[in-house]
Amino acid sequence: MSDSTANMASPTVSPLVSQLIQHIQQQPQQRITFADYMDWVLYQPGGYYSDRPGIGPTATPQGQTAGDFVTSPHLCADFGELLAVQLIEMWERLDRPEPFQIVEMGAGHGLLAVDILRYLSREAPDMVLDYQILERSPGLQRSQQQQLKTGLDPQLLENVHWQTWEDLSDQSITGCFLSNELVDAFPVHLVEVQGAERQLLELYVQCNDAGFGWVLGELSQAALAEYFERFALPLEAYAEGYRTEVNLAAQSWMEQVARKLKRGYCLTIDYGYKAERYYQASRRGGTLQCYFRHRFHDDPLVNVGKQDITAHVNFTALEQWGEAAGLETLGFTQQGLFLMALGLGDRLQSLASDATDIRAVGHMMHRREQLHGLMNPMGLGNFGVLLQAKGLRDHERSHPLQGLVVPPLGG
Ligand SMILES: C[S@@+](CC[C@H](N)C(=O)[O-])C[C@H]1O[C@@H](n2cnc3c(N)ncnc32)[C@H](O)[C@@H]1O
């Protein structure tokens, strides 16, 4: 049992915790998969994402918010602006469709949307744009609406619509599906390798008066065993107790994107690896991490509903599932390289020549720090960037997209 969970008998447990206990107790074996638990504590009413999660810095310049983690759009507008450079090239490759549709999935507090929309209205005024947001959290939808209302001209705001997956017809989107740190927030199954025969078991969550705890059991679905076969993961090479995650929700998501896309691209940015690196034998504890006020740890059974829980993304799986569903893999790269290819290096270089007095030097240092943050190989710069496409004509794929062209050394 997890020792730091609130005492379940205490009258002070939150409504989320008491409903979750009830849900667990109603199950035939009084246990739920970790994926079910993660879905509850992140997305059900009272869950981490249900209201206004702490995405952002520890404190604003006014000293207000206390965020839990920072994503690229929260670092600076350059991230969204450089993605917009890539979107303009996509629009041109597709022969400037009217409208060019951008579907942002999991838009957080809406900062990325504001930065992209502002840049596009400035740099591609001829683009007839339809910007759709798919957001699971009602609290974040409200936050996005507020952010876009204050950050955009009313005219630009008219191009933005909040949708659900059900609102989108199959084969209806011509443009680009886009996400940053979406897939790592999907609920994952946890599995563990046990015994001399290296049997694959699943971790379930149960509860008693002391708190939530773990119990091992048989796999809840055959898809979990099939996943290990499909990606040729070497169970026999894993040590006893090897624990990892399987993100089956990512498969349904990839299939939805492929179905809804008529012609265009899917751009996915997230932390993660190709399968062989993700599931290497030395990564014995998996990649599950919890974020609480800019500290991370690996116990998802504490701070219930108050902390973010994430797992890295298996980009090989996204590629293969995408291909099986009709998407073509255009390329996989790292965020640092991707943004450099789109002009991050030029932005860095221009900073040096801008600094003419002491205040300008201070500003330049700050900007430099932000830009380096986006490409830091120990952090955001190491994120994976996957580009997939559907329905491209031969001439539209004759040369790689700008973001996939490796910038020359020193350039
Ligand atoms: C880690 S946050 C990233 C937010 C934002 N993209 C950013 O970079 O700051 C994950 C986002 O995905 C949303 N989300 C999770 N599952 C989703 C789903 N199935 N459909 C749409 N949005 C989802 C969450 O509510 C949240 O907005």
The ligand as an SDF file (V2000), in Angstrom:
LIG
                    3D

 27 29  0  0  0  0  0  0  0  0999 V2000
    0.1020   17.9660  -20.7780 C   0  0  0  0  0  0  0  0  0  0  0  0
   -1.2530   18.9010  -21.2900 S   0  0  0  0  0  0  0  0  0  0  0  0
   -0.5370   19.7800  -22.6620 C   0  0  0  0  0  0  0  0  0  0  0  0
   -1.2470   21.0680  -22.9400 C   0  0  0  0  0  0  0  0  0  0  0  0
   -0.7210   21.9100  -24.1060 C   0  0  0  0  0  0  0  0  0  0  0  0
   -0.7230   21.2030  -25.3520 N   0  0  0  0  0  0  0  0  0  0  0  0
    0.6490   22.4550  -23.8280 C   0  0  0  0  0  0  0  0  0  0  0  0
    1.5880   22.1350  -24.5300 O   0  0  0  0  0  0  0  0  0  0  0  0
    0.7790   23.2640  -22.8840 O   0  0  0  0  0  0  0  0  0  0  0  0
   -2.3250   17.7090  -22.0240 C   0  0  0  0  0  0  0  0  0  0  0  0
   -3.5690   18.3000  -22.6640 C   0  0  0  0  0  0  0  0  0  0  0  0
   -4.2770   17.2740  -23.3760 O   0  0  0  0  0  0  0  0  0  0  0  0
   -5.6520   17.3140  -22.9900 C   0  0  0  0  0  0  0  0  0  0  0  0
   -6.2110   15.9880  -23.2740 N   0  0  0  0  0  0  0  0  0  0  0  0
   -5.9110   14.7970  -22.6980 C   0  0  0  0  0  0  0  0  0  0  0  0
   -6.5810   13.7960  -23.2830 N   0  0  0  0  0  0  0  0  0  0  0  0
   -7.2900   14.3410  -24.2950 C   0  0  0  0  0  0  0  0  0  0  0  0
   -8.1660   13.8240  -25.2960 C   0  0  0  0  0  0  0  0  0  0  0  0
   -8.4340   12.5280  -25.3710 N   0  0  0  0  0  0  0  0  0  0  0  0
   -8.7090   14.6800  -26.1860 N   0  0  0  0  0  0  0  0  0  0  0  0
   -8.4440   15.9990  -26.1180 C   0  0  0  0  0  0  0  0  0  0  0  0
   -7.6390   16.5580  -25.1930 N   0  0  0  0  0  0  0  0  0  0  0  0
   -7.0580   15.7390  -24.2970 C   0  0  0  0  0  0  0  0  0  0  0  0
   -5.5900   17.7460  -21.5390 C   0  0  0  0  0  0  0  0  0  0  0  0
   -6.8130   18.1640  -21.0160 O   0  0  0  0  0  0  0  0  0  0  0  0
   -4.5640   18.8750  -21.6950 C   0  0  0  0  0  0  0  0  0  0  0  0
   -5.1430   20.0200  -22.2860 O   0  0  0  0  0  0  0  0  0  0  0  0
  1  2  1  0
  2  3  1  0
  2 10  1  0
  3  4  1  0
  4  5  1  0
  5  6  1  0
  5  7  1  0
  7  8  2  0
  7  9  1  0
 10 11  1  0
 11 12  1  0
 11 26  1  0
 12 13  1  0
 13 14  1  0
 13 24  1  0
 14 15  1  0
 14 23  1  0
 15 16  2  0
 16 17  1  0
 17 18  1  0
 17 23  2  0
 18 19  1  0
 18 20  2  0
 20 21  1  0
 21 22  2  0
 22 23  1  0
 24 25  1  0
 24 26  1  0
 26 27  1  0
M  CHG  2   2   1   9  -1
M  END
$$$$
